[in-house]
């Protein structure tokens, strides 16, 4: 006994419905996320099927990058475009906090001055002081110049030294004072490049100072300041140029930046102080 055309059509529709139902359920379980749930709604009954998502789809695990991965070794090449000139003589030396001259000539003199940072674009300069015996600059960055005693206004040697000046003067601190957090930003270098080129520095920071590295930071802007806003405040220094749902950025990012800047310079008595 054969089936009637109406019965065949009915069975066909049932099969199509079941297949569509399973596909929708599987698609929902696979792509369901906090973002999609705001825009896509399905009947509760759709969720009766067991979830199709795997463990990897329920988490975001960043890979542990190998700085010596064989696939990138062809691109890791020493860059030595600027070769040192062995004929260049340095006439001043800063060692263990003591600044000295490297020559003994009464017809030549050397002076130094300290340089202090005011902000990202300005410096404050100290007075020029003659370099004598046991000269100990009380600053981190020291500029030196040497010249003939007959032409002090025309130096024939200029150099810049750097140190970490330690002020041994102890100041009384409040026992309840919150400790400082120092953030060291090494600009224009990936984390993998840092591990390849400065392994001892990384090890010293981690072992001696309990430093915590941030290996997965990505560049989101040009220069240091826009990137600092990104990883310190989770905001963009400038509005994105394109992409979905960015209207609130175009109208609000300037105001948000202003609010965050005000927050960064609260007085110490208001719990914390942050500097860029």
C-alpha distance (Angstrom), angle and dihedral (degrees) to the residues before:
residue distance angle dihedral
X1 . . .
X2 3.79 . .
X3 3.76 127.7 .
X4 3.78 120.7 -104.9
X5 3.82 120.9 -116.9
X6 3.81 89.7 -110.5
X7 3.81 91.7 54.0
X8 3.81 92.3 47.9
X9 3.81 90.0 50.3
X10 3.81 90.0 50.1
X11 3.81 93.1 50.9
X12 3.79 90.7 46.5
X13 3.82 91.6 53.4
X14 3.82 91.1 48.5
X15 3.80 91.7 52.2
X16 3.81 91.7 47.4
X17 3.81 90.1 49.2
X18 3.81 93.0 51.0
X19 3.81 92.6 47.6
X20 3.82 91.9 47.9
X21 3.80 90.9 46.7
X22 3.81 92.9 52.3
X23 3.81 92.5 46.2
X24 3.80 92.7 50.7
X25 3.81 91.7 47.6
X26 3.79 92.6 48.4
X27 3.80 92.4 46.5
X28 3.78 92.3 49.5
X29 3.79 94.1 49.1
X30 3.78 91.3 47.1
X31 3.78 98.8 48.5
X32 3.78 100.2 28.8
X33 3.78 110.5 130.3
X34 3.77 138.3 142.8
X35 3.79 90.2 -91.7
X36 3.82 97.3 50.2
X37 3.78 93.3 43.5
X38 3.80 88.6 63.3
X39 3.78 92.0 57.3
X40 3.83 106.5 26.1
X41 3.79 122.8 57.2
X42 3.77 125.5 -172.4
X43 3.81 130.4 -178.4
X44 3.77 113.7 -91.5
X45 3.79 90.7 -119.7
X46 3.80 89.3 65.5
X47 3.79 89.3 70.2
X48 3.79 96.6 61.1
X49 3.81 91.1 96.0
X50 3.83 116.6 89.8
X51 3.82 112.4 -95.0
X52 3.77 116.0 -90.9
X53 3.81 93.9 -157.3
X54 3.77 119.3 109.3
X55 3.78 130.8 -141.9
X56 3.80 91.2 -96.2
X57 3.80 91.6 54.7
X58 3.80 92.1 56.1
X59 3.78 95.5 57.4
X60 3.77 141.2 41.2
X61 3.79 108.1 -134.8
X62 3.78 114.3 179.0
X63 3.79 114.3 -142.3
X64 3.78 121.6 -111.0
X65 3.77 102.4 -119.0
X66 3.78 120.0 -141.1
X67 3.83 109.4 -140.1
X68 3.81 88.5 -156.0
X69 3.79 97.4 46.4
X70 3.84 108.6 156.3
X71 3.80 91.5 -129.7
X72 3.82 92.6 65.1
X73 3.79 101.2 38.0
X74 3.80 91.0 96.1
X75 3.81 88.3 62.3
X76 3.82 95.5 46.2
X77 3.76 102.2 90.2
X78 3.81 129.7 153.6
X79 3.78 111.6 -102.6
X80 3.78 111.1 -148.4
X81 3.77 105.8 149.4
X82 3.81 91.3 139.9
X83 3.78 109.7 62.8
X84 3.77 120.0 -164.0
X85 3.79 119.4 -109.4
X86 3.83 109.0 -131.9
X87 3.81 89.7 -164.0
X88 3.80 92.8 64.9
X89 3.79 110.1 100.5
X90 3.78 123.2 -156.5
X91 3.81 110.0 -145.3
X92 3.82 97.4 -169.4
X93 3.79 130.7 54.0
X94 3.80 131.7 -166.0
X95 3.78 111.6 -162.7
X96 3.81 129.4 158.2
X97 3.79 89.3 -9.2
X98 3.82 94.5 -56.1
X99 3.82 119.9 115.6
X100 3.81 116.4 -153.0
X101 3.80 142.0 162.7
X102 3.79 118.2 -108.6
X103 3.82 94.7 -146.2
X104 3.78 138.3 57.0
X105 3.78 108.5 -139.3
X106 3.78 122.6 133.4
X107 3.80 90.1 -158.4
X108 3.80 91.8 65.0
X109 3.78 131.9 59.9
X110 3.79 135.9 -173.5
X111 3.79 133.5 -152.9
X112 3.77 135.9 -172.0
X113 3.76 139.7 -160.8
X114 3.78 134.2 -170.3
X115 3.78 123.7 -116.9
X116 3.80 120.3 -150.3
X117 3.78 128.2 -168.3
X118 3.80 116.8 -120.0
X119 3.80 98.2 173.1
X120 3.80 139.3 -41.4
X121 3.81 92.7 -59.9
X122 3.80 107.7 26.0
X123 3.80 136.1 66.5
X124 3.77 132.3 -166.6
X125 3.80 115.6 -140.7
X126 3.79 126.3 -150.5
X127 3.80 126.0 -143.8
X128 3.80 121.4 -78.0
X129 3.81 110.9 -101.7
X130 3.80 127.6 -171.8
X131 3.79 115.0 -111.1
X132 3.80 109.2 -120.2
X133 3.78 135.8 155.6
X134 3.81 116.3 -41.0
X135 3.80 93.9 1.0
X136 3.81 107.9 178.3
X137 3.82 114.5 -172.1
X138 3.78 113.1 -148.6
X139 3.79 96.6 -143.3
X140 3.79 142.6 69.5
X141 3.81 100.8 -118.1
X142 3.80 118.7 47.8
X143 3.80 125.0 -172.9
X144 3.80 117.5 -159.4
X145 3.78 135.5 -173.1
X146 3.80 134.1 -178.2
X147 3.78 129.2 -158.2
X148 3.75 145.4 161.6
X149 3.79 115.3 -83.7
X150 3.80 87.2 -122.7
X151 3.81 94.6 54.2
X152 3.79 109.5 34.6
X153 3.80 92.8 157.0
X154 3.81 92.4 59.5
X155 3.81 109.7 59.7
X156 3.79 115.8 -165.0
X157 3.80 93.9 -164.7
X158 3.80 130.6 43.7
X159 3.77 127.5 173.6
X160 3.79 142.1 162.0
X161 3.80 126.6 -138.6
X162 3.79 129.2 -168.2
X163 3.77 131.8 -157.7
X164 3.78 140.9 152.7
X165 3.78 103.2 -105.0
X166 3.78 111.9 -148.5
X167 3.76 117.7 -153.0
X168 3.80 106.2 -155.5
X169 3.79 92.7 -167.1
X170 3.78 106.2 117.1
X171 3.77 117.7 -142.3
X172 3.76 126.3 -160.3
X173 3.78 112.1 -106.4
X174 3.74 131.5 -166.5
X175 3.80 112.0 -106.5
X176 3.80 88.7 -136.6
X177 3.79 93.4 52.6
X178 3.79 113.3 125.7
X179 3.83 111.7 -120.8
X180 3.78 121.1 -111.9
X181 3.78 122.6 -106.6
X182 3.80 114.6 -145.1
X183 3.80 117.1 -154.3
X184 3.80 115.5 -161.3
X185 3.80 112.8 -159.8
X186 3.80 117.2 -167.5
X187 3.78 102.7 -162.8
X188 3.81 128.0 -143.8
X189 3.80 94.6 13.6
X190 3.77 132.8 104.0
X191 3.80 121.2 -132.8
X192 3.80 90.7 -112.3
X193 3.80 91.1 52.5
X194 3.81 89.3 49.7
X195 3.81 91.3 55.1
X196 3.80 91.2 48.4
X197 3.80 98.8 45.7
X198 3.83 104.8 29.1
X199 3.82 107.1 29.5
X200 3.81 94.5 143.3
X201 3.80 91.6 51.7
X202 3.79 91.1 51.2
X203 3.79 92.3 47.8
X204 3.81 92.5 48.2
X205 3.79 92.6 50.4
X206 3.79 92.2 48.2
X207 3.81 99.4 41.9
X208 3.81 101.8 35.6
X209 3.81 101.2 31.4
X210 3.82 102.5 26.3
X211 3.79 89.4 -122.7
X212 3.79 118.5 -178.0
X213 3.83 115.3 -142.8
X214 3.80 123.6 -144.9
X215 3.82 102.4 -147.8
X216 3.81 99.2 172.8
X217 3.80 102.9 54.3
X218 3.79 113.4 130.1
X219 3.77 129.6 -156.1
X220 3.81 111.5 -104.4
X221 3.80 100.9 167.9
X222 3.77 146.7 10.6
X223 3.83 119.5 -75.5
X224 3.78 129.2 -5.7
X225 3.79 105.1 -63.5
X226 3.84 99.7 59.5
X227 3.80 90.3 47.1
X228 3.80 90.8 47.8
X229 3.80 90.0 55.1
X230 3.78 88.3 51.5
X231 3.79 100.4 54.0
X232 3.81 98.3 29.3
X233 3.80 100.6 42.3
X234 3.82 103.5 15.4
X235 3.80 91.5 -126.4
X236 3.78 133.5 115.8
X237 3.78 119.3 -114.1
X238 3.80 89.2 -142.0
X239 3.76 134.0 20.6
X240 3.81 117.9 -94.2
X241 3.77 115.3 -102.2
X242 3.79 97.8 -139.5
X243 3.77 144.2 -3.1
X244 3.81 138.8 95.1
X245 3.80 123.9 -51.8
X246 3.83 97.9 4.9
X247 3.79 99.3 134.0
X248 3.80 92.4 104.5
X249 3.82 89.4 54.1
X250 3.79 93.3 52.8
X251 3.79 92.7 52.6
X252 3.76 102.2 31.0
X253 3.78 112.6 32.0
X254 3.82 94.4 85.0
X255 3.79 91.3 52.5
X256 3.81 91.4 45.5
X257 3.79 91.4 51.1
X258 3.79 90.4 50.6
X259 3.80 91.4 50.9
X260 3.80 92.1 48.7
X261 3.80 92.0 48.9
X262 3.79 90.3 53.6
X263 3.80 88.7 50.6
X264 3.80 92.5 51.4
X265 3.79 94.3 59.9
X266 3.77 101.9 48.5
X267 3.82 113.9 141.8
X268 3.79 117.6 -94.1
X269 3.79 91.8 -110.0
X270 3.81 88.0 64.6
X271 3.81 93.5 73.9
X272 3.81 102.4 -90.9
X273 3.77 148.2 18.6
X274 3.80 125.5 -148.6
X275 3.77 127.6 -171.3
X276 3.80 132.9 -168.2
